[in-house]
Amino acid sequence: MKLFNYLTLLVFFIAFSSCSEDNDPADPKNEIADLIKVQELSNDTHIVELYTSTGIFFNGYNNISIR
């Protein structure tokens, strides 16, 4: 009988405490605010923009962001 009580408590806690409601409207972040656009590539249907923190490409590894 004690096992049944413990299982009932366990199911109760899992059912009512595992989900949370998060209704905070998140402000959209400007993810490229501190980046400088280096190059823009486009065709008839797409536009690809390349961003870096320095505004130039170096010979070797470059940390770039694509939009």
C-alpha distances in whole Angstrom, upper triangle without the diagonal:
4,5,5,7,9,10,11,13,14,16,17,19,20,21,23,24,26,29,31,34,38,40,43,46,47,51,53,54,58,57,61,62,63,64,68,68,70,71,70,70,70,71,71,68,66,67,65,66,66,65,65,65,69,70,72,71,71,72,69,66,65,62,62,60,61,61
4,5,5,6,9,10,11,12,14,15,17,18,20,21,22,24,27,29,33,36,39,41,44,45,49,51,52,55,55,58,59,60,62,65,66,68,69,68,69,69,70,70,66,65,65,64,64,64,63,63,62,66,68,69,68,69,70,67,63,63,60,60,58,59,59
4,5,5,6,8,10,10,12,14,15,16,18,20,21,22,25,28,31,34,37,40,43,44,47,49,50,53,52,56,57,58,59,63,64,66,66,66,66,66,67,67,64,62,62,61,61,61,60,60,60,64,65,67,66,66,67,64,60,60,57,58,56,56,56
4,5,5,6,9,10,10,12,14,15,16,18,20,21,24,27,30,33,36,38,42,43,46,48,49,53,52,56,57,58,59,63,63,65,66,65,65,65,66,66,62,61,62,60,61,61,60,60,60,64,65,67,66,67,68,65,61,61,57,58,56,56,56
4,5,5,6,9,10,10,12,14,15,17,18,20,23,25,28,31,34,37,40,41,45,47,48,51,51,55,56,57,58,62,63,65,65,65,65,65,66,66,62,61,61,60,60,60,59,60,59,63,65,66,66,66,68,64,61,60,57,57,55,56,55
4,5,5,6,9,10,11,12,14,16,16,17,21,23,27,30,33,35,38,39,43,45,46,49,48,52,53,54,55,59,60,62,63,62,62,63,64,64,60,59,59,58,58,58,57,57,56,60,62,63,63,63,64,61,57,57,54,54,52,53,53
4,5,5,6,8,10,10,12,14,15,16,19,22,25,28,31,34,37,38,42,43,44,48,47,51,52,53,54,58,58,60,61,60,60,61,61,62,58,56,57,55,56,56,55,55,55,59,60,62,61,62,63,60,56,55,52,53,50,51,51
4,5,5,6,9,10,10,12,14,15,18,21,24,27,30,33,36,37,41,42,44,47,47,51,52,53,54,58,58,61,61,60,60,61,61,61,58,56,57,56,56,56,55,56,56,59,61,62,62,63,64,61,57,56,53,53,51,51,51
4,5,5,6,9,10,11,12,14,17,19,22,25,28,31,34,35,39,40,42,45,45,49,50,51,52,56,57,59,60,59,59,60,61,61,57,55,56,54,55,55,54,54,54,57,59,61,60,61,62,59,56,55,51,52,49,50,50
4,5,5,6,9,10,10,11,15,18,21,24,27,29,33,33,37,39,40,43,43,46,47,48,50,53,54,56,57,56,57,57,58,58,54,53,53,52,52,52,51,51,51,55,56,58,57,58,59,56,52,52,48,49,46,47,47
4,6,5,6,9,10,11,13,16,19,23,26,28,31,32,36,38,39,42,42,46,47,48,49,53,53,55,56,55,55,55,56,56,52,51,52,50,51,51,50,51,51,54,56,57,57,58,59,56,52,51,48,48,46,46,46
4,6,5,6,8,10,12,15,18,21,24,27,30,31,35,37,38,42,41,45,46,48,49,53,53,56,56,55,56,56,57,57,53,51,52,51,51,51,50,51,51,54,56,58,57,58,60,57,53,52,49,49,46,47,46
4,6,5,6,8,11,13,16,19,22,25,28,29,33,34,36,39,39,43,43,45,46,50,51,53,54,53,54,54,55,55,52,50,50,49,49,49,48,48,48,51,53,55,55,55,57,54,50,49,46,46,44,44,44
4,6,6,6,9,12,15,18,21,24,27,28,31,33,34,37,37,41,42,43,44,48,48,51,51,51,51,51,52,52,49,47,47,46,46,46,45,46,46,49,51,53,52,53,54,52,48,47,43,43,41,42,41
4,6,6,8,11,14,17,20,23,26,27,31,32,34,37,37,41,42,44,45,48,49,51,51,50,51,51,52,51,48,46,47,46,46,46,46,47,46,50,51,53,53,54,56,53,49,48,45,44,42,42,41
4,6,7,9,12,15,18,20,24,25,29,31,32,36,36,40,41,42,44,47,48,51,51,50,51,51,52,52,48,46,47,46,46,46,45,46,46,50,51,53,53,54,56,53,49,48,44,44,41,42,41
4,6,7,11,14,17,19,22,23,27,29,30,34,34,37,38,40,41,45,46,48,49,48,49,49,51,51,47,45,45,44,44,44,43,43,43,47,48,50,50,51,53,50,46,45,42,41,39,39,39
4,7,10,13,16,18,21,22,26,27,28,32,31,35,36,38,39,43,43,46,46,46,46,46,48,48,44,42,42,41,41,41,40,41,41,44,46,48,47,48,50,47,44,42,39,39,36,37,36
4,7,10,13,15,18,19,23,24,26,29,29,33,34,36,37,41,41,44,44,43,44,44,45,45,41,40,40,39,39,39,38,39,39,43,44,46,46,47,49,47,43,41,38,37,34,35,34
4,6,10,12,15,16,20,22,23,27,27,31,32,34,35,39,39,42,43,42,43,43,44,44,41,39,39,38,38,38,37,38,37,41,42,45,45,46,48,46,42,40,37,36,33,34,33
4,6,9,12,14,17,19,22,25,26,30,30,32,34,37,38,41,42,41,41,41,43,43,39,37,37,36,36,37,36,37,37,40,41,44,44,46,48,46,42,40,37,36,33,33,31
4,6,9,10,14,16,18,22,22,26,27,29,31,34,35,38,38,37,38,39,40,40,37,35,34,33,33,34,33,34,33,37,38,40,41,43,45,43,39,37,34,32,29,30,28
4,6,9,12,15,17,21,22,26,26,29,30,33,34,37,38,37,38,38,39,39,35,34,33,33,33,34,32,34,33,37,38,41,41,43,46,44,41,38,34,33,30,30,28
4,6,9,12,14,18,20,23,23,25,28,31,32,35,36,35,36,36,38,38,35,33,32,32,31,32,30,31,31,34,35,38,39,41,44,42,39,36,32,31,28,28,26
4,6,9,12,15,17,21,21,23,25,28,29,32,33,32,33,33,35,35,32,30,29,29,28,29,28,29,29,32,33,36,37,39,42,41,37,34,31,29,26,26,24
4,6,9,12,14,17,17,20,22,25,26,29,30,29,31,31,33,33,30,28,27,26,25,26,24,26,25,29,29,32,33,36,38,37,34,31,27,26,22,23,21
4,6,9,12,15,14,17,19,22,23,27,28,27,29,29,32,32,29,27,25,25,23,24,22,24,23,26,27,30,31,34,37,36,33,29,26,24,21,21,19
4,7,9,12,12,15,17,19,20,23,24,23,25,26,28,28,25,23,21,21,19,21,19,21,21,24,24,27,28,31,34,33,30,27,23,21,18,18,16
4,6,9,9,12,13,16,17,21,22,22,24,25,27,28,26,23,21,19,18,18,16,17,17,20,21,24,25,28,31,30,27,23,20,18,15,16,14
4,6,6,9,10,13,14,17,19,18,21,22,25,26,24,21,18,17,15,15,13,15,14,18,17,21,22,25,28,28,25,21,18,16,13,14,12
4,6,8,8,11,12,16,17,17,19,21,24,26,23,20,17,15,13,13,11,12,12,15,16,18,20,22,25,24,21,18,15,13,10,11,10
4,6,5,8,9,12,14,14,17,19,22,24,22,19,16,14,11,10,8,9,9,12,12,15,17,20,23,22,20,16,13,11,8,10,9
4,6,8,10,14,16,17,20,22,25,27,25,22,19,17,14,13,10,11,10,13,13,16,19,21,25,25,22,18,16,14,12,13,13
4,7,10,13,16,17,21,23,27,29,27,24,20,18,15,13,10,9,7,10,10,14,16,18,22,22,20,16,13,12,11,14,14
4,7,9,12,14,17,20,23,26,24,21,17,15,11,10,6,6,5,7,8,11,13,15,19,19,17,13,11,9,8,11,11
4,6,9,12,15,18,22,24,23,20,16,14,10,9,5,6,6,7,5,9,11,14,18,19,17,13,12,10,10,11,12
4,6,8,11,14,18,21,20,17,13,11,7,6,4,7,9,9,6,9,11,15,18,19,17,14,13,10,9,10,10
4,7,10,14,17,21,20,17,13,11,8,6,5,7,10,9,6,6,8,12,15,16,15,12,12,9,10,10,12
4,7,10,14,17,17,14,11,8,6,5,7,10,13,13,9,9,10,14,16,17,17,14,14,11,11,10,11
4,7,10,13,14,10,7,6,4,6,9,12,16,16,13,13,14,17,19,20,19,16,16,13,12,10,10
4,7,11,11,8,6,5,6,8,12,15,19,19,16,16,15,19,20,21,20,18,18,14,14,11,11
4,7,8,6,4,6,9,11,15,18,22,22,19,19,19,23,24,25,24,21,21,17,16,13,12
4,6,6,7,9,12,15,18,22,25,26,23,23,22,26,27,27,27,24,24,21,19,16,15
4,6,8,12,15,18,21,25,28,29,26,26,26,29,31,31,30,28,27,24,22,18,16
4,7,10,14,17,20,24,27,29,26,26,26,29,31,31,29,27,26,22,20,16,14
4,7,10,13,16,20,23,25,22,23,23,26,27,27,26,23,22,19,16,13,11
4,7,10,13,17,20,21,19,19,19,23,25,25,24,21,20,16,14,10,8
4,7,10,14,17,18,16,17,16,20,21,21,20,17,16,12,10,7,6
4,7,10,14,15,12,13,14,17,20,20,18,15,14,10,8,6,5
4,7,11,12,10,10,10,14,16,16,14,11,10,7,6,5,7
4,7,9,7,9,10,13,16,16,14,10,9,6,5,6,8
4,6,5,7,8,10,14,14,12,8,6,5,6,9,11
4,6,8,10,12,15,15,13,10,8,8,9,12,14
4,6,8,10,13,14,13,10,10,10,12,15,17
4,7,10,14,15,14,11,11,10,11,13,15
4,7,10,12,12,9,10,10,12,14,17
4,7,9,9,6,9,9,12,14,17
4,6,7,6,10,11,14,17,20
4,7,8,12,13,17,19,22
4,6,10,12,16,18,21
4,7,9,13,15,19
4,6,10,12,16
4,7,10,14
4,7,10
4,7
4
